[in-house]
């Protein structure tokens, strides 16, 4: 199963710990977020800024997990 958010995070060179800090959650929560079918809108906005990418690209990464 493809994990789009995880792959995106790794491609941008971030650790789970770094992303957890940006989102204000635990590292364990990042694992759950990366596996989730739906991600909170506020997380998508923050991740788009952190990664310097579009919201559409993030949505595609989330959706790819379930193709």
C-alpha positions as CSV (number, residue, x, y, z in Angstrom):
1,X,0.0,0.0,0.0
2,X,1.4,3.4,-1.0
3,X,1.7,6.0,1.7
4,X,1.6,9.3,0.0
5,X,2.1,11.6,3.0
6,X,5.0,9.6,4.3
7,X,6.7,9.5,0.9
8,X,6.1,13.3,0.6
9,X,7.6,13.9,4.0
10,X,10.6,11.8,3.2
11,X,11.1,13.4,-0.2
12,X,11.2,16.8,1.5
13,X,13.7,15.5,4.1
14,X,11.7,15.8,7.2
15,X,11.5,13.5,10.2
16,X,8.3,12.5,11.9
17,X,9.6,14.5,14.9
18,X,10.0,17.7,12.9
19,X,6.6,17.5,11.4
20,X,5.1,16.7,14.8
21,X,6.6,19.9,16.1
22,X,5.1,21.9,13.3
23,X,1.6,20.4,13.8
24,X,1.8,20.5,17.6
25,X,1.2,16.7,17.9
26,X,3.1,13.7,19.0
27,X,5.3,11.5,16.8
28,X,2.8,8.7,17.2
29,X,0.1,11.1,15.9
30,X,2.1,11.7,12.7
31,X,2.1,7.9,12.1
32,X,-1.7,7.9,12.4
33,X,-2.0,11.0,10.2
34,X,0.1,9.5,7.5
35,X,-2.1,6.4,7.5
36,X,-5.4,8.3,7.8
37,X,-8.0,8.3,5.1
38,X,-8.9,11.9,6.0
39,X,-6.6,14.6,7.4
40,X,-7.7,17.7,9.3
41,X,-7.9,20.7,7.1
42,X,-5.6,22.7,9.5
43,X,-2.9,20.0,9.1
44,X,-3.1,20.2,5.4
45,X,-2.7,24.0,5.4
46,X,0.3,23.7,7.7
47,X,1.9,20.9,5.8
48,X,1.5,22.8,2.5
49,X,3.4,25.7,4.0
50,X,6.1,23.5,5.6
51,X,6.7,21.6,2.3
52,X,6.2,24.6,0.1
53,X,3.7,22.7,-2.0
54,X,0.1,23.1,-3.0
55,X,-2.9,21.9,-1.0
56,X,-3.9,19.9,-4.2
57,X,-0.6,18.0,-4.1
58,X,-1.2,17.1,-0.5
59,X,-4.7,16.0,-1.2
60,X,-3.4,13.8,-4.0
61,X,-0.8,12.2,-1.7
62,X,-3.6,11.4,0.8
63,X,-5.9,10.0,-1.9
64,X,-3.1,7.9,-3.5
65,X,-3.0,5.8,-0.3
66,X,-6.5,4.5,-1.1
67,X,-6.3,4.1,-4.9
